[in-house]
């Protein structure tokens, strides 16, 4: 992904934000689905939960960094 510019178009900002929201929702949704499944492999549950947490942390870091540049 290209480096965000301070003066980027609103459509670009909305697109980037929508991408992060989609990535986080898909990851968190998959992790919740696996955690609720009693027959799922425990290692897969832990891996997806860790992946969801990492994705949320990256999204929050990106958001703070983007807001600081404005």
N, CA, C and O atoms as a Tripos MOL2 file, in Angstrom:
@<TRIPOS>MOLECULE
protein
  280   279    70     0     0
PROTEIN
NO_CHARGES

@<TRIPOS>ATOM
      1 N           0.8470   -1.1690    0.0000 N.3       1 UNK1
      2 CA          0.0000    0.0000    0.0000 C.3       1 UNK1
      3 C           0.8950    1.2350    0.0000 C.2       1 UNK1
      4 O           1.9330    1.2490    0.6620 O.2       1 UNK1
      5 N           0.5070    2.2520   -0.7260 N.am      2 UNK2
      6 CA          1.3130    3.4620   -0.8120 C.3       2 UNK2
      7 C           1.2140    4.2650    0.4810 C.2       2 UNK2
      8 O           0.2710    4.1300    1.2600 O.2       2 UNK2
      9 N           2.2120    5.0920    0.6710 N.am      3 UNK3
     10 CA          2.2280    5.9470    1.8600 C.3       3 UNK3
     11 C           1.1260    6.9920    1.7620 C.2       3 UNK3
     12 O           0.9650    7.6210    0.7160 O.2       3 UNK3
     13 N           0.3580    7.1890    2.8420 N.am      4 UNK4
     14 CA         -0.7210    8.1790    2.7890 C.3       4 UNK4
     15 C          -0.1670    9.6030    2.7280 C.2       4 UNK4
     16 O           0.7910    9.9370    3.4250 O.2       4 UNK4
     17 N          -0.7570   10.3990    1.9210 N.am      5 UNK5
     18 CA         -0.3730   11.7980    1.7950 C.3       5 UNK5
     19 C          -1.2360   12.6290    2.7390 C.2       5 UNK5
     20 O          -2.3500   12.2400    3.0910 O.2       5 UNK5
     21 N          -0.7070   13.7640    3.1340 N.am      6 UNK6
     22 CA         -1.4630   14.6440    4.0230 C.3       6 UNK6
     23 C          -2.6770   15.2040    3.2920 C.2       6 UNK6
     24 O          -3.7220   15.4290    3.9010 O.2       6 UNK6
     25 N          -2.5400   15.4270    1.9900 N.am      7 UNK7
     26 CA         -3.6180   16.0340    1.2070 C.3       7 UNK7
     27 C          -4.1920   15.0350    0.2180 C.2       7 UNK7
     28 O          -4.2610   15.3240   -0.9760 O.2       7 UNK7
     29 N          -4.6000   13.8810    0.6850 N.am      8 UNK8
     30 CA         -5.1840   12.9070   -0.2260 C.3       8 UNK8
     31 C          -6.6890   13.1490   -0.3400 C.2       8 UNK8
     32 O          -7.3120   13.7510    0.5350 O.2       8 UNK8
     33 N          -7.2330   12.6760   -1.4100 N.am      9 UNK9
     34 CA         -8.6550   12.8990   -1.6940 C.3       9 UNK9
     35 C          -9.5320   12.1760   -0.6720 C.2       9 UNK9
     36 O          -9.1360   11.1400   -0.1370 O.2       9 UNK9
     37 N         -10.7190   12.7180   -0.3990 N.am     10 UNK10
     38 CA        -11.6210   12.0650    0.5580 C.3      10 UNK10
     39 C         -12.0120   10.6520    0.1360 C.2      10 UNK10
     40 O         -12.2310    9.7860    0.9820 O.2      10 UNK10
     41 N         -12.1010   10.4210   -1.1810 N.am     11 UNK11
     42 CA        -12.4550    9.0830   -1.6550 C.3      11 UNK11
     43 C         -11.3780    8.0710   -1.2950 C.2      11 UNK11
     44 O         -11.6770    6.9240   -0.9620 O.2      11 UNK11
     45 N         -10.1240    8.5040   -1.3640 N.am     12 UNK12
     46 CA         -9.0060    7.6210   -1.0280 C.3      12 UNK12
     47 C          -9.0390    7.3000    0.4610 C.2      12 UNK12
     48 O          -8.8560    6.1470    0.8530 O.2      12 UNK12
     49 N          -9.2720    8.3140    1.2930 N.am     13 UNK13
     50 CA         -9.3540    8.0840    2.7420 C.3      13 UNK13
     51 C         -10.4910    7.1410    3.0910 C.2      13 UNK13
     52 O         -10.3250    6.2430    3.9170 O.2      13 UNK13
     53 N         -11.6500    7.3400    2.4650 N.am     14 UNK14
     54 CA        -12.7910    6.4570    2.7210 C.3      14 UNK14
     55 C         -12.4940    5.0390    2.2690 C.2      14 UNK14
     56 O         -12.8680    4.0800    2.9430 O.2      14 UNK14
     57 N         -11.8320    4.9030    1.1440 N.am     15 UNK15
     58 CA        -11.4710    3.5790    0.6460 C.3      15 UNK15
     59 C         -10.5130    2.8580    1.5680 C.2      15 UNK15
     60 O         -10.6780    1.6680    1.8350 O.2      15 UNK15
     61 N          -9.5100    3.5720    2.0560 N.am     16 UNK16
     62 CA         -8.5520    2.9590    2.9870 C.3      16 UNK16
     63 C          -9.2360    2.5910    4.2970 C.2      16 UNK16
     64 O          -8.9930    1.5160    4.8460 O.2      16 UNK16
     65 N         -10.0790    3.4650    4.7920 N.am     17 UNK17
     66 CA        -10.7920    3.1660    6.0410 C.3      17 UNK17
     67 C         -11.7110    1.9620    5.8600 C.2      17 UNK17
     68 O         -11.7800    1.0940    6.7300 O.2      17 UNK17
     69 N         -12.4110    1.9080    4.7380 N.am     18 UNK18
     70 CA        -13.3120    0.7830    4.4770 C.3      18 UNK18
     71 C         -12.5320   -0.5250    4.3700 C.2      18 UNK18
     72 O         -13.0110   -1.5730    4.8040 O.2      18 UNK18
     73 N         -11.3380   -0.4660    3.7960 N.am     19 UNK19
     74 CA        -10.5070   -1.6670    3.6960 C.3      19 UNK19
     75 C         -10.1220   -2.1760    5.0720 C.2      19 UNK19
     76 O         -10.2150   -3.3740    5.3400 O.2      19 UNK19
     77 N          -9.6890   -1.2750    5.9480 N.am     20 UNK20
     78 CA         -9.3180   -1.6900    7.3060 C.3      20 UNK20
     79 C         -10.5270   -2.2440    8.0640 C.2      20 UNK20
     80 O         -10.4160   -3.2520    8.7630 O.2      20 UNK20
     81 N         -11.6670   -1.5920    7.9250 N.am     21 UNK21
     82 CA        -12.8710   -2.0670    8.6120 C.3      21 UNK21
     83 C         -13.2380   -3.4640    8.1290 C.2      21 UNK21
     84 O         -13.5740   -4.3340    8.9330 O.2      21 UNK21
     85 N         -13.1760   -3.6780    6.8230 N.am     22 UNK22
     86 CA        -13.4990   -4.9990    6.2760 C.3      22 UNK22
     87 C         -12.5210   -6.0550    6.7720 C.2      22 UNK22
     88 O         -12.9370   -7.1470    7.1600 O.2      22 UNK22
     89 N         -11.2340   -5.7460    6.7650 N.am     23 UNK23
     90 CA        -10.2360   -6.7090    7.2380 C.3      23 UNK23
     91 C         -10.4530   -7.0680    8.7070 C.2      23 UNK23
     92 O         -10.3770   -8.2360    9.0870 O.2      23 UNK23
     93 N         -10.7190   -6.0700    9.5110 N.am     24 UNK24
     94 CA        -10.9310   -6.3180   10.9450 C.3      24 UNK24
     95 C         -12.2130   -7.1210   11.1640 C.2      24 UNK24
     96 O         -12.2140   -8.0730   11.9450 O.2      24 UNK24
     97 N         -13.2980   -6.7540   10.4890 N.am     25 UNK25
     98 CA        -14.5600   -7.4720   10.6880 C.3      25 UNK25
     99 C         -14.4740   -8.9260   10.2380 C.2      25 UNK25
    100 O         -15.0060   -9.8140   10.9040 O.2      25 UNK25
    101 N         -13.8150   -9.1730    9.1220 N.am     26 UNK26
    102 CA        -13.6770  -10.5480    8.6470 C.3      26 UNK26
    103 C         -12.8470  -11.3740    9.6280 C.2      26 UNK26
    104 O         -13.2120  -12.5010    9.9620 O.2      26 UNK26
    105 N         -11.7440  -10.8170   10.0810 N.am     27 UNK27
    106 CA        -10.8660  -11.5490   11.0050 C.3      27 UNK27
    107 C         -11.5430  -11.7910   12.3410 C.2      27 UNK27
    108 O         -11.5040  -12.9060   12.8610 O.2      27 UNK27
    109 N         -12.1580  -10.7700   12.8970 N.am     28 UNK28
    110 CA        -12.8310  -10.9200   14.1840 C.3      28 UNK28
    111 C         -14.0300  -11.8600   14.0520 C.2      28 UNK28
    112 O         -14.2760  -12.6730   14.9420 O.2      28 UNK28
    113 N         -14.7670  -11.7580   12.9660 N.am     29 UNK29
    114 CA        -15.9040  -12.6600   12.7480 C.3      29 UNK29
    115 C         -15.4710  -14.1150   12.6560 C.2      29 UNK29
    116 O         -16.1060  -14.9930   13.2390 O.2      29 UNK29
    117 N         -14.3920  -14.3710   11.9250 N.am     30 UNK30
    118 CA        -13.8840  -15.7420   11.8140 C.3      30 UNK30
    119 C         -13.4060  -16.2570   13.1670 C.2      30 UNK30
    120 O         -13.6450  -17.4140   13.5120 O.2      30 UNK30
    121 N         -12.7350  -15.4090   13.9310 N.am     31 UNK31
    122 CA        -12.2570  -15.8230   15.2510 C.3      31 UNK31
    123 C         -13.4300  -16.1330   16.1780 C.2      31 UNK31
    124 O         -13.3980  -17.1320   16.8970 O.2      31 UNK31
    125 N         -14.4510  -15.3030   16.1720 N.am     32 UNK32
    126 CA        -15.6250  -15.5520   17.0120 C.3      32 UNK32
    127 C         -16.3390  -16.8330   16.5880 C.2      32 UNK32
    128 O         -16.7930  -17.6070   17.4300 O.2      32 UNK32
    129 N         -16.4340  -17.0480   15.2870 N.am     33 UNK33
    130 CA        -17.0570  -18.2790   14.7970 C.3      33 UNK33
    131 C         -16.3110  -19.5220   15.2560 C.2      33 UNK33
    132 O         -16.9330  -20.5070   15.6520 O.2      33 UNK33
    133 N         -14.9990  -19.4850   15.2080 N.am     34 UNK34
    134 CA        -14.2030  -20.6230   15.6570 C.3      34 UNK34
    135 C         -14.2880  -20.8030   17.1670 C.2      34 UNK34
    136 O         -14.3320  -21.9300   17.6580 O.2      34 UNK34
    137 N         -14.3100  -19.6910   17.9060 N.am     35 UNK35
    138 CA        -14.3750  -19.7970   19.3690 C.3      35 UNK35
    139 C         -15.7070  -20.3640   19.8340 C.2      35 UNK35
    140 O         -15.7690  -21.0190   20.8740 O.2      35 UNK35
    141 N         -16.7630  -20.1240   19.0870 N.am     36 UNK36
    142 CA        -18.0800  -20.6380   19.4630 C.3      36 UNK36
    143 C         -18.2940  -22.0920   19.0390 C.2      36 UNK36
    144 O         -19.2210  -22.7470   19.5160 O.2      36 UNK36
    145 N         -17.4460  -22.5920   18.1540 N.am     37 UNK37
    146 CA        -17.5600  -23.9620   17.6790 C.3      37 UNK37
    147 C         -16.8380  -24.9040   18.6490 C.2      37 UNK37
    148 O         -15.6150  -24.8480   18.7790 O.2      37 UNK37
    149 N         -17.5890  -25.7550   19.3180 N.am     38 UNK38
    150 CA        -16.9950  -26.6480   20.3180 C.3      38 UNK38
    151 C         -16.1380  -27.7380   19.6820 C.2      38 UNK38
    152 O         -15.2510  -28.2810   20.3400 O.2      38 UNK38
    153 N         -16.3870  -28.0670   18.4190 N.am     39 UNK39
    154 CA        -15.6450  -29.1380   17.7500 C.3      39 UNK39
    155 C         -14.3840  -28.6480   17.0320 C.2      39 UNK39
    156 O         -13.6570  -29.4530   16.4500 O.2      39 UNK39
    157 N         -14.1250  -27.3700   17.0660 N.am     40 UNK40
    158 CA        -12.9770  -26.8180   16.3480 C.3      40 UNK40
    159 C         -11.6740  -27.1500   17.0730 C.2      40 UNK40
    160 O         -11.6510  -27.3580   18.2860 O.2      40 UNK40
    161 N         -10.6100  -27.1920   16.3080 N.am     41 UNK41
    162 CA         -9.2780  -27.4510   16.8600 C.3      41 UNK41
    163 C          -8.8640  -26.2720   17.7600 C.2      41 UNK41
    164 O          -8.9350  -25.1220   17.3260 O.2      41 UNK41
    165 N          -8.4330  -26.5380   19.0060 N.am     42 UNK42
    166 CA         -8.0470  -25.4440   19.9100 C.3      42 UNK42
    167 C          -6.8980  -24.5920   19.3740 C.2      42 UNK42
    168 O          -6.8600  -23.3840   19.6110 O.2      42 UNK42
    169 N          -5.9590  -25.2150   18.6490 N.am     43 UNK43
    170 CA         -4.8490  -24.4340   18.0990 C.3      43 UNK43
    171 C          -5.3530  -23.4420   17.0560 C.2      43 UNK43
    172 O          -4.8620  -22.3160   16.9880 O.2      43 UNK43
    173 N          -6.3160  -23.8420   16.2530 N.am     44 UNK44
    174 CA         -6.8800  -22.9390   15.2470 C.3      44 UNK44
    175 C          -7.6440  -21.8010   15.9230 C.2      44 UNK44
    176 O          -7.6040  -20.6600   15.4620 O.2      44 UNK44
    177 N          -8.3330  -22.1150   17.0100 N.am     45 UNK45
    178 CA         -9.0460  -21.0650   17.7380 C.3      45 UNK45
    179 C          -8.0710  -20.0210   18.2720 C.2      45 UNK45
    180 O          -8.3020  -18.8190   18.1350 O.2      45 UNK45
    181 N          -6.9930  -20.4800   18.8750 N.am     46 UNK46
    182 CA         -5.9910  -19.5520   19.4140 C.3      46 UNK46
    183 C          -5.3110  -18.7520   18.3260 C.2      46 UNK46
    184 O          -5.0630  -17.5580   18.4910 O.2      46 UNK46
    185 N          -5.0050  -19.4060   17.2030 N.am     47 UNK47
    186 CA         -4.3530  -18.7100   16.1010 C.3      47 UNK47
    187 C          -5.2520  -17.6260   15.5300 C.2      47 UNK47
    188 O          -4.7940  -16.5110   15.2760 O.2      47 UNK47
    189 N          -6.5110  -17.9360   15.3270 N.am     48 UNK48
    190 CA         -7.4290  -16.9280   14.7890 C.3      48 UNK48
    191 C          -7.6820  -15.8010   15.7870 C.2      48 UNK48
    192 O          -7.8180  -14.6440   15.3910 O.2      48 UNK48
    193 N          -7.7450  -16.1270   17.0680 N.am     49 UNK49
    194 CA         -7.9290  -15.0790   18.0770 C.3      49 UNK49
    195 C          -6.7070  -14.1570   18.1140 C.2      49 UNK49
    196 O          -6.8540  -12.9400   18.2240 O.2      49 UNK49
    197 N          -5.5120  -14.7260   18.0210 N.am     50 UNK50
    198 CA         -4.2940  -13.9060   18.0030 C.3      50 UNK50
    199 C          -4.2340  -13.0640   16.7330 C.2      50 UNK50
    200 O          -3.8440  -11.8970   16.7800 O.2      50 UNK50
    201 N          -4.6160  -13.6460   15.6030 N.am     51 UNK51
    202 CA         -4.6310  -12.9120   14.3440 C.3      51 UNK51
    203 C          -5.6260  -11.7560   14.4030 C.2      51 UNK51
    204 O          -5.3410  -10.6650   13.9080 O.2      51 UNK51
    205 N          -6.7770  -11.9870   14.9980 N.am     52 UNK52
    206 CA         -7.7780  -10.9180   15.1290 C.3      52 UNK52
    207 C          -7.2480   -9.7910   16.0080 C.2      52 UNK52
    208 O          -7.4340   -8.6170   15.6900 O.2      52 UNK52
    209 N          -6.5920  -10.1400   17.1070 N.am     53 UNK53
    210 CA         -6.0390   -9.1150   17.9990 C.3      53 UNK53
    211 C          -4.9450   -8.3160   17.2890 C.2      53 UNK53
    212 O          -4.8840   -7.0940   17.4230 O.2      53 UNK53
    213 N          -4.0910   -8.9940   16.5420 N.am     54 UNK54
    214 CA         -3.0400   -8.3080   15.8000 C.3      54 UNK54
    215 C          -3.6260   -7.3760   14.7470 C.2      54 UNK54
    216 O          -3.1450   -6.2570   14.5700 O.2      54 UNK54
    217 N          -4.6500   -7.8290   14.0550 N.am     55 UNK55
    218 CA         -5.2920   -7.0130   13.0250 C.3      55 UNK55
    219 C          -5.9100   -5.7570   13.6430 C.2      55 UNK55
    220 O          -5.7990   -4.6720   13.0730 O.2      55 UNK55
    221 N          -6.5480   -5.8900   14.7830 N.am     56 UNK56
    222 CA         -7.1430   -4.7270   15.4590 C.3      56 UNK56
    223 C          -6.0480   -3.7510   15.8970 C.2      56 UNK56
    224 O          -6.2050   -2.5390   15.7490 O.2      56 UNK56
    225 N          -4.9390   -4.2730   16.4370 N.am     57 UNK57
    226 CA         -3.8460   -3.3960   16.8560 C.3      57 UNK57
    227 C          -3.2440   -2.6510   15.6680 C.2      57 UNK57
    228 O          -2.9480   -1.4610   15.7710 O.2      57 UNK57
    229 N          -3.0630   -3.3380   14.5450 N.am     58 UNK58
    230 CA         -2.5370   -2.6750   13.3490 C.3      58 UNK58
    231 C          -3.4960   -1.6000   12.8370 C.2      58 UNK58
    232 O          -3.0610   -0.5210   12.4340 O.2      58 UNK58
    233 N          -4.7840   -1.8880   12.8530 N.am     59 UNK59
    234 CA         -5.7670   -0.9130   12.3990 C.3      59 UNK59
    235 C          -5.7790    0.3200   13.3030 C.2      59 UNK59
    236 O          -5.8560    1.4460   12.8130 O.2      59 UNK59
    237 N          -5.7060    0.1140   14.6010 N.am     60 UNK60
    238 CA         -5.6880    1.2520   15.5280 C.3      60 UNK60
    239 C          -4.4140    2.0740   15.3710 C.2      60 UNK60
    240 O          -4.4560    3.3030   15.4320 O.2      60 UNK60
    241 N          -3.2810    1.4020   15.1690 N.am     61 UNK61
    242 CA         -2.0170    2.1080   14.9500 C.3      61 UNK61
    243 C          -2.0920    2.9400   13.6700 C.2      61 UNK61
    244 O          -1.6760    4.0980   13.6520 O.2      61 UNK61
    245 N          -2.6260    2.3430   12.5980 N.am     62 UNK62
    246 CA         -2.7580    3.0600   11.3380 C.3      62 UNK62
    247 C          -3.6570    4.2760   11.5090 C.2      62 UNK62
    248 O          -3.3620    5.3550   10.9950 O.2      62 UNK62
    249 N          -4.7620    4.0920   12.2410 N.am     63 UNK63
    250 CA         -5.7200    5.1860   12.4360 C.3      63 UNK63
    251 C          -5.0900    6.3430   13.2150 C.2      63 UNK63
    252 O          -5.2560    7.5080   12.8510 O.2      63 UNK63
    253 N          -4.3600    6.0090   14.2980 N.am     64 UNK64
    254 CA         -3.7060    7.0660   15.0840 C.3      64 UNK64
    255 C          -2.6370    7.7780   14.2690 C.2      64 UNK64
    256 O          -2.5060    9.0000   14.3360 O.2      64 UNK64
    257 N          -1.8730    7.0090   13.4990 N.am     65 UNK65
    258 CA         -0.8250    7.5950   12.6810 C.3      65 UNK65
    259 C          -1.4290    8.5090   11.6090 C.2      65 UNK65
    260 O          -0.8910    9.5800   11.3290 O.2      65 UNK65
    261 N          -2.5260    8.0910   11.0230 N.am     66 UNK66
    262 CA         -3.1930    8.8940    9.9950 C.3      66 UNK66
    263 C          -3.7500   10.1850   10.6020 C.2      66 UNK66
    264 O          -3.6170   11.2550   10.0080 O.2      66 UNK66
    265 N          -4.3720   10.0910   11.7790 N.am     67 UNK67
    266 CA         -4.9420   11.2800   12.4090 C.3      67 UNK67
    267 C          -3.8590   12.2530   12.8600 C.2      67 UNK67
    268 O          -4.0830   13.4630   12.8690 O.2      67 UNK67
    269 N          -2.6990   11.7450   13.2290 N.am     68 UNK68
    270 CA         -1.5970   12.6050   13.6670 C.3      68 UNK68
    271 C          -1.0310   13.4160   12.5070 C.2      68 UNK68
    272 O          -0.5630   14.5380   12.7040 O.2      68 UNK68
    273 N          -1.0700   12.8550   11.2970 N.am     69 UNK69
    274 CA         -0.5130   13.5370   10.1260 C.3      69 UNK69
    275 C          -1.3730   14.6960    9.6660 C.2      69 UNK69
    276 O          -0.8690   15.5770    8.9690 O.2      69 UNK69
    277 N          -2.6330   14.7370   10.0180 N.am     70 UNK70
    278 CA         -3.5270   15.8080    9.5540 C.3      70 UNK70
    279 C          -3.2270   17.0950   10.2130 C.2      70 UNK70
    280 O          -3.8850   18.0980    9.9360 O.2      70 UNK70
@<TRIPOS>BOND
     1     1     2 1
     2     2     3 1
     3     3     4 2
     4     3     5 am
     5     5     6 1
     6     6     7 1
     7     7     8 2
     8     7     9 am
     9     9    10 1
    10    10    11 1
    11    11    12 2
    12    11    13 am
    13    13    14 1
    14    14    15 1
    15    15    16 2
    16    15    17 am
    17    17    18 1
    18    18    19 1
    19    19    20 2
    20    19    21 am
    21    21    22 1
    22    22    23 1
    23    23    24 2
    24    23    25 am
    25    25    26 1
    26    26    27 1
    27    27    28 2
    28    27    29 am
    29    29    30 1
    30    30    31 1
    31    31    32 2
    32    31    33 am
    33    33    34 1
    34    34    35 1
    35    35    36 2
    36    35    37 am
    37    37    38 1
    38    38    39 1
    39    39    40 2
    40    39    41 am
    41    41    42 1
    42    42    43 1
    43    43    44 2
    44    43    45 am
    45    45    46 1
    46    46    47 1
    47    47    48 2
    48    47    49 am
    49    49    50 1
    50    50    51 1
    51    51    52 2
    52    51    53 am
    53    53    54 1
    54    54    55 1
    55    55    56 2
    56    55    57 am
    57    57    58 1
    58    58    59 1
    59    59    60 2
    60    59    61 am
    61    61    62 1
    62    62    63 1
    63    63    64 2
    64    63    65 am
    65    65    66 1
    66    66    67 1
    67    67    68 2
    68    67    69 am
    69    69    70 1
    70    70    71 1
    71    71    72 2
    72    71    73 am
    73    73    74 1
    74    74    75 1
    75    75    76 2
    76    75    77 am
    77    77    78 1
    78    78    79 1
    79    79    80 2
    80    79    81 am
    81    81    82 1
    82    82    83 1
    83    83    84 2
    84    83    85 am
    85    85    86 1
    86    86    87 1
    87    87    88 2
    88    87    89 am
    89    89    90 1
    90    90    91 1
    91    91    92 2
    92    91    93 am
    93    93    94 1
    94    94    95 1
    95    95    96 2
    96    95    97 am
    97    97    98 1
    98    98    99 1
    99    99   100 2
   100    99   101 am
   101   101   102 1
   102   102   103 1
   103   103   104 2
   104   103   105 am
   105   105   106 1
   106   106   107 1
   107   107   108 2
   108   107   109 am
   109   109   110 1
   110   110   111 1
   111   111   112 2
   112   111   113 am
   113   113   114 1
   114   114   115 1
   115   115   116 2
   116   115   117 am
   117   117   118 1
   118   118   119 1
   119   119   120 2
   120   119   121 am
   121   121   122 1
   122   122   123 1
   123   123   124 2
   124   123   125 am
   125   125   126 1
   126   126   127 1
   127   127   128 2
   128   127   129 am
   129   129   130 1
   130   130   131 1
   131   131   132 2
   132   131   133 am
   133   133   134 1
   134   134   135 1
   135   135   136 2
   136   135   137 am
   137   137   138 1
   138   138   139 1
   139   139   140 2
   140   139   141 am
   141   141   142 1
   142   142   143 1
   143   143   144 2
   144   143   145 am
   145   145   146 1
   146   146   147 1
   147   147   148 2
   148   147   149 am
   149   149   150 1
   150   150   151 1
   151   151   152 2
   152   151   153 am
   153   153   154 1
   154   154   155 1
   155   155   156 2
   156   155   157 am
   157   157   158 1
   158   158   159 1
   159   159   160 2
   160   159   161 am
   161   161   162 1
   162   162   163 1
   163   163   164 2
   164   163   165 am
   165   165   166 1
   166   166   167 1
   167   167   168 2
   168   167   169 am
   169   169   170 1
   170   170   171 1
   171   171   172 2
   172   171   173 am
   173   173   174 1
   174   174   175 1
   175   175   176 2
   176   175   177 am
   177   177   178 1
   178   178   179 1
   179   179   180 2
   180   179   181 am
   181   181   182 1
   182   182   183 1
   183   183   184 2
   184   183   185 am
   185   185   186 1
   186   186   187 1
   187   187   188 2
   188   187   189 am
   189   189   190 1
   190   190   191 1
   191   191   192 2
   192   191   193 am
   193   193   194 1
   194   194   195 1
   195   195   196 2
   196   195   197 am
   197   197   198 1
   198   198   199 1
   199   199   200 2
   200   199   201 am
   201   201   202 1
   202   202   203 1
   203   203   204 2
   204   203   205 am
   205   205   206 1
   206   206   207 1
   207   207   208 2
   208   207   209 am
   209   209   210 1
   210   210   211 1
   211   211   212 2
   212   211   213 am
   213   213   214 1
   214   214   215 1
   215   215   216 2
   216   215   217 am
   217   217   218 1
   218   218   219 1
   219   219   220 2
   220   219   221 am
   221   221   222 1
   222   222   223 1
   223   223   224 2
   224   223   225 am
   225   225   226 1
   226   226   227 1
   227   227   228 2
   228   227   229 am
   229   229   230 1
   230   230   231 1
   231   231   232 2
   232   231   233 am
   233   233   234 1
   234   234   235 1
   235   235   236 2
   236   235   237 am
   237   237   238 1
   238   238   239 1
   239   239   240 2
   240   239   241 am
   241   241   242 1
   242   242   243 1
   243   243   244 2
   244   243   245 am
   245   245   246 1
   246   246   247 1
   247   247   248 2
   248   247   249 am
   249   249   250 1
   250   250   251 1
   251   251   252 2
   252   251   253 am
   253   253   254 1
   254   254   255 1
   255   255   256 2
   256   255   257 am
   257   257   258 1
   258   258   259 1
   259   259   260 2
   260   259   261 am
   261   261   262 1
   262   262   263 1
   263   263   264 2
   264   263   265 am
   265   265   266 1
   266   266   267 1
   267   267   268 2
   268   267   269 am
   269   269   270 1
   270   270   271 1
   271   271   272 2
   272   271   273 am
   273   273   274 1
   274   274   275 1
   275   275   276 2
   276   275   277 am
   277   277   278 1
   278   278   279 1
   279   279   280 2
@<TRIPOS>SUBSTRUCTURE
     1 UNK1         2 RESIDUE 1 A UNK
     2 UNK2         6 RESIDUE 1 A UNK
     3 UNK3        10 RESIDUE 1 A UNK
     4 UNK4        14 RESIDUE 1 A UNK
     5 UNK5        18 RESIDUE 1 A UNK
     6 UNK6        22 RESIDUE 1 A UNK
     7 UNK7        26 RESIDUE 1 A UNK
     8 UNK8        30 RESIDUE 1 A UNK
     9 UNK9        34 RESIDUE 1 A UNK
    10 UNK10       38 RESIDUE 1 A UNK
    11 UNK11       42 RESIDUE 1 A UNK
    12 UNK12       46 RESIDUE 1 A UNK
    13 UNK13       50 RESIDUE 1 A UNK
    14 UNK14       54 RESIDUE 1 A UNK
    15 UNK15       58 RESIDUE 1 A UNK
    16 UNK16       62 RESIDUE 1 A UNK
    17 UNK17       66 RESIDUE 1 A UNK
    18 UNK18       70 RESIDUE 1 A UNK
    19 UNK19       74 RESIDUE 1 A UNK
    20 UNK20       78 RESIDUE 1 A UNK
    21 UNK21       82 RESIDUE 1 A UNK
    22 UNK22       86 RESIDUE 1 A UNK
    23 UNK23       90 RESIDUE 1 A UNK
    24 UNK24       94 RESIDUE 1 A UNK
    25 UNK25       98 RESIDUE 1 A UNK
    26 UNK26      102 RESIDUE 1 A UNK
    27 UNK27      106 RESIDUE 1 A UNK
    28 UNK28      110 RESIDUE 1 A UNK
    29 UNK29      114 RESIDUE 1 A UNK
    30 UNK30      118 RESIDUE 1 A UNK
    31 UNK31      122 RESIDUE 1 A UNK
    32 UNK32      126 RESIDUE 1 A UNK
    33 UNK33      130 RESIDUE 1 A UNK
    34 UNK34      134 RESIDUE 1 A UNK
    35 UNK35      138 RESIDUE 1 A UNK
    36 UNK36      142 RESIDUE 1 A UNK
    37 UNK37      146 RESIDUE 1 A UNK
    38 UNK38      150 RESIDUE 1 A UNK
    39 UNK39      154 RESIDUE 1 A UNK
    40 UNK40      158 RESIDUE 1 A UNK
    41 UNK41      162 RESIDUE 1 A UNK
    42 UNK42      166 RESIDUE 1 A UNK
    43 UNK43      170 RESIDUE 1 A UNK
    44 UNK44      174 RESIDUE 1 A UNK
    45 UNK45      178 RESIDUE 1 A UNK
    46 UNK46      182 RESIDUE 1 A UNK
    47 UNK47      186 RESIDUE 1 A UNK
    48 UNK48      190 RESIDUE 1 A UNK
    49 UNK49      194 RESIDUE 1 A UNK
    50 UNK50      198 RESIDUE 1 A UNK
    51 UNK51      202 RESIDUE 1 A UNK
    52 UNK52      206 RESIDUE 1 A UNK
    53 UNK53      210 RESIDUE 1 A UNK
    54 UNK54      214 RESIDUE 1 A UNK
    55 UNK55      218 RESIDUE 1 A UNK
    56 UNK56      222 RESIDUE 1 A UNK
    57 UNK57      226 RESIDUE 1 A UNK
    58 UNK58      230 RESIDUE 1 A UNK
    59 UNK59      234 RESIDUE 1 A UNK
    60 UNK60      238 RESIDUE 1 A UNK
    61 UNK61      242 RESIDUE 1 A UNK
    62 UNK62      246 RESIDUE 1 A UNK
    63 UNK63      250 RESIDUE 1 A UNK
    64 UNK64      254 RESIDUE 1 A UNK
    65 UNK65      258 RESIDUE 1 A UNK
    66 UNK66      262 RESIDUE 1 A UNK
    67 UNK67      266 RESIDUE 1 A UNK
    68 UNK68      270 RESIDUE 1 A UNK
    69 UNK69      274 RESIDUE 1 A UNK
    70 UNK70      278 RESIDUE 1 A UNK
